[in-house]
Amino acid sequence: MRLVLATYNIHRCVGWDGRYDPGRIRDVIHELDADIVALQEVDSPDRHGLELAQWLGAESKLKVVAGPTLLERRGHHGNAVLTRCAYGDIRLVDLSLPGYEPRGAIDMDVTCDGTLVQLIATHLGLFPWERRLQVRRLLKRVGPNCVLMGDLNEWMLWGGPLRWIKAMFGHTPALRTFPSFRPLLPLDRIWVRPRAMRLRMSVHRTRLSARASDHLPLKAVIEWASPPHPPLSPAGRG
C-alpha cells in the first residue's frame, strides 16, 4: 500500500503577514495532493461565518472529520482530518488538563487500498508537563498498524515524550516546520507503525506555504505491505 500523508497547522488561516486568507490554505492543500491531511487550529465557523473544515473539504474534494477541542457560543476550534480514504469508527479523545487550553485528538480507522489503518491526529499543549501526560494517554491507544501525526509542540529530543514515541514507533526524521518564514523547530511530526515500511518525509516549502500560516506542512509518503491485523477496538485502547 502507498499512502501520502500530511499534517498542517493552519493558524486559523492567518499567515505570517497577518493576513487572514482561507484561500491560501486551500491552495496549499491542493499543492500537497495528499490522501490524508491532518489540520490543526481550525475555526468553524471562522471570523466571517465560513464553516472552514467543510469548505476546505469541499474545495479539495476530500471527506471531512472534525475534532473540536474548544467549544464556544459562536462555534468551535480544534483539529480536523481531510481524507480521500474511506473511514469507519471515529473516537474523539479529550487530552485537556484543568486550567489550560483544551487539547484533543482524532483517533479513527481509515481504509486505503483495502488496508485498514488506525490514524491518530493531534495537537498537544504548550507546556512540557502537559505533553508528557498527553503522550502517555495517546500511546495507550496505539494499535499495531497506526499513523500518529500532528503538531506536537515538542522539539527537545532528550525529553520524555519524544523518547516514548520513538520507543514505540522507531526513528523518523525531525524536520523543521516552524516558523514558516525561517524554520527552526521540528514541531510537526509523523510516525508510522509497523516499522517495516518505506518512509519518505519532506517539508512542503513553497512561496505560498511560507506565507499562508506560521507553520509549514510536513508531508510523508509511506509504503507497506498489507498489515496482518486490524486496528485494536476502542475497548482495547483503554
C-alpha positions as CSV (number, residue, x, y, z in Angstrom):
1,M,0.0,0.0,0.0
2,R,1.2,3.5,-0.8
3,L,-0.2,6.4,1.2
4,V,0.6,10.1,1.1
5,L,0.1,11.9,4.4
6,A,0.4,15.5,5.6
7,T,0.0,17.4,8.8
8,Y,-0.6,21.2,8.8
9,N,-1.2,23.7,11.5
10,I,-3.2,26.4,9.6
11,H,-3.1,29.0,12.4
12,R,-6.7,29.9,11.9
13,C,-5.9,30.8,8.2
14,V,-3.7,33.8,9.4
15,G,-0.3,34.0,7.8
16,W,3.0,35.5,9.0
17,D,2.0,38.6,7.1
18,G,-1.0,39.0,9.4
19,R,-3.4,38.4,6.6
20,Y,-6.5,36.2,7.0
21,D,-7.0,34.1,3.8
22,P,-8.6,30.7,3.8
23,G,-8.0,30.5,0.0
24,R,-4.2,30.3,0.6
25,I,-4.7,27.3,3.0
26,R,-6.9,25.7,0.3
27,D,-4.3,26.2,-2.3
28,V,-1.5,24.7,-0.1
29,I,-3.7,21.7,0.5
30,H,-4.0,21.4,-3.3
31,E,-0.3,21.6,-3.6
32,L,0.2,18.8,-1.1
33,D,-2.1,16.4,-3.1
34,A,-2.2,14.0,0.0
35,D,-4.5,11.1,0.6
36,I,-4.9,12.3,4.3
37,V,-4.3,15.7,5.7
38,A,-4.4,16.4,9.5
39,L,-5.2,20.0,10.3
40,Q,-4.8,21.9,13.5
41,E,-6.2,25.3,14.7
42,V,-9.3,25.1,12.5
43,D,-12.1,27.5,13.4
44,S,-15.6,26.6,12.3
45,P,-17.3,28.9,11.6
46,D,-14.4,31.2,11.1
47,R,-14.4,35.0,11.7
48,H,-16.6,35.5,8.6
49,G,-19.1,32.7,9.3
50,L,-17.4,30.2,7.0
51,E,-17.7,26.5,8.0
52,L,-14.0,26.2,7.4
53,A,-13.4,22.5,7.7
54,Q,-16.4,21.6,5.5
55,W,-15.4,24.3,3.0
56,L,-11.8,23.1,2.8
57,G,-13.0,19.5,2.3
58,A,-15.4,20.5,-0.5
59,E,-12.8,22.7,-2.2
60,S,-10.3,19.8,-2.1
61,K,-12.8,17.0,-2.9
62,L,-11.9,15.3,0.4
63,K,-14.1,13.9,3.2
64,V,-14.0,15.7,6.5
65,V,-13.8,14.6,10.1
66,A,-13.9,17.4,12.7
67,G,-12.4,17.1,16.1
68,P,-13.3,20.3,18.0
69,T,-11.5,20.9,21.3
70,L,-12.7,24.4,22.2
71,L,-16.5,24.9,22.1
72,E,-17.8,28.5,22.1
73,R,-21.1,30.1,21.6
74,R,-20.2,31.2,18.1
75,G,-18.6,27.9,17.0
76,H,-15.6,25.6,17.8
77,H,-11.9,25.4,17.3
78,G,-9.6,22.4,17.1
79,N,-8.5,19.6,14.8
80,A,-9.8,18.2,11.5
81,V,-8.9,15.4,9.1
82,L,-9.4,15.6,5.4
83,T,-9.2,12.2,3.6
84,R,-9.6,10.5,0.3
85,C,-9.8,7.2,2.0
86,A,-12.9,5.6,3.4
87,Y,-13.2,5.7,7.2
88,G,-15.0,3.8,9.9
89,D,-15.0,4.3,13.6
90,I,-14.2,7.8,14.9
91,R,-13.1,8.3,18.5
92,L,-12.6,11.9,19.7
93,V,-10.0,11.9,22.6
94,D,-10.1,14.6,25.2
95,L,-6.5,15.5,26.2
96,S,-7.4,18.6,28.1
97,L,-6.0,19.4,31.6
98,P,-7.6,21.8,34.1
99,G,-6.7,25.4,33.7
100,Y,-5.0,25.0,30.3
101,E,-6.1,25.4,26.7
102,P,-8.3,22.4,25.7
103,R,-6.5,19.8,23.6
104,G,-7.6,16.7,21.9
105,A,-7.0,14.1,19.2
106,I,-9.0,12.3,16.5
107,D,-8.5,8.6,16.7
108,M,-10.1,6.9,13.6
109,D,-9.9,3.9,11.3
110,V,-9.3,4.5,7.6
111,T,-9.3,2.0,4.8
112,C,-6.8,2.7,2.0
113,D,-6.4,0.3,-1.0
114,G,-8.2,-2.3,1.1
115,T,-5.9,-1.9,4.1
116,L,-7.2,-0.9,7.5
117,V,-5.1,1.6,9.3
118,Q,-5.5,3.5,12.6
119,L,-5.0,7.2,12.3
120,I,-4.4,9.5,15.3
121,A,-4.2,13.2,14.6
122,T,-3.5,15.6,17.4
123,H,-2.3,19.0,18.7
124,L,-0.5,18.9,22.0
125,G,-0.1,21.5,24.7
126,L,2.4,24.3,25.1
127,F,3.9,23.1,28.4
128,P,6.3,20.1,28.9
129,W,4.3,18.5,31.7
130,E,1.1,18.8,29.7
131,R,2.7,17.0,26.8
132,R,4.1,14.2,29.0
133,L,0.6,13.4,30.2
134,Q,-1.0,13.8,26.8
135,V,1.6,11.5,25.1
136,R,1.1,8.8,27.7
137,R,-2.6,8.9,27.1
138,L,-2.2,8.7,23.3
139,L,0.4,5.8,23.4
140,K,-2.1,3.7,25.3
141,R,-4.4,3.9,22.3
142,V,-1.8,2.9,19.6
143,G,-2.5,-0.3,17.7
144,P,-0.2,-2.4,15.5
145,N,-1.0,-0.6,12.3
146,C,-1.0,3.1,13.2
147,V,-0.2,6.6,12.0
148,L,0.4,9.2,14.6
149,M,0.7,12.8,13.3
150,G,0.1,16.4,14.2
151,D,1.6,19.5,15.9
152,L,3.3,18.0,19.0
153,N,4.8,21.3,20.2
154,E,7.8,19.2,21.2
155,W,11.3,19.6,20.0
156,M,13.5,18.5,22.9
157,L,14.9,15.2,21.7
158,W,16.1,14.4,25.3
159,G,12.6,14.9,26.7
160,G,10.3,12.1,27.7
161,P,7.5,12.4,25.1
162,L,9.7,12.0,22.0
163,R,11.7,9.2,23.6
164,W,8.5,7.4,24.4
165,I,7.1,7.8,20.9
166,K,10.4,6.7,19.4
167,A,10.4,3.6,21.5
168,M,7.0,2.6,20.1
169,F,7.3,3.8,16.5
170,G,11.1,3.9,15.8
171,H,13.1,6.8,14.4
172,T,11.6,9.2,11.9
173,P,13.3,12.4,10.6
174,A,12.8,15.6,12.7
175,L,12.3,18.2,10.0
176,R,12.0,21.9,10.8
177,T,8.5,23.4,10.2
178,F,8.2,26.4,12.5
179,P,8.3,29.3,11.9
180,S,7.3,29.1,8.3
181,F,9.3,32.0,7.1
182,R,12.6,30.6,8.6
183,P,12.0,27.1,10.1
184,L,14.0,26.4,13.2
185,L,11.9,23.9,15.2
186,P,10.5,20.5,14.2
187,L,7.1,20.9,15.9
188,D,5.1,18.9,13.4
189,R,5.7,15.1,13.2
190,I,4.6,11.9,11.5
191,W,5.2,8.4,12.8
192,V,4.1,5.1,11.4
193,R,3.7,1.5,12.7
194,P,4.8,-1.1,11.8
195,R,8.4,-0.2,11.4
196,A,8.9,-2.5,8.4
197,M,7.9,0.0,5.7
198,R,9.5,2.6,3.4
199,L,9.1,6.2,4.5
200,R,10.0,9.4,2.7
201,M,9.5,12.6,4.7
202,S,9.7,16.2,3.5
203,V,8.7,19.7,4.5
204,H,6.4,21.3,1.9
205,R,8.0,24.7,1.5
206,T,6.8,26.9,-1.4
207,R,6.3,30.6,-1.8
208,L,2.7,30.1,-0.9
209,S,3.1,27.8,2.1
210,A,5.7,30.2,3.6
211,R,3.1,32.9,3.9
212,A,-0.2,31.1,4.4
213,S,0.4,30.0,8.1
214,D,3.0,30.2,10.8
215,H,3.8,26.5,10.2
216,L,4.9,24.7,7.1
217,P,3.2,21.4,6.2
218,L,5.0,18.2,6.8
219,K,4.5,15.5,4.2
220,A,5.2,11.8,4.2
221,V,5.0,9.0,1.6
222,I,4.8,5.6,3.1
223,E,4.7,2.1,1.5
224,W,4.0,-1.0,3.4
225,A,2.6,-4.5,2.9
226,S,-1.0,-5.1,4.0
227,P,-0.9,-5.3,7.8
228,P,-1.6,-8.7,9.3
229,H,-4.0,-7.4,12.0
230,P,-6.8,-4.9,12.1
231,P,-6.6,-1.9,14.4
232,L,-7.5,-2.5,18.0
233,S,-11.1,-1.9,19.1
234,P,-11.7,1.2,21.2
235,A,-12.0,-1.1,24.3
236,G,-8.6,-2.4,23.6
237,R,-7.1,1.1,23.7
238,G,-8.2,2.0,27.2
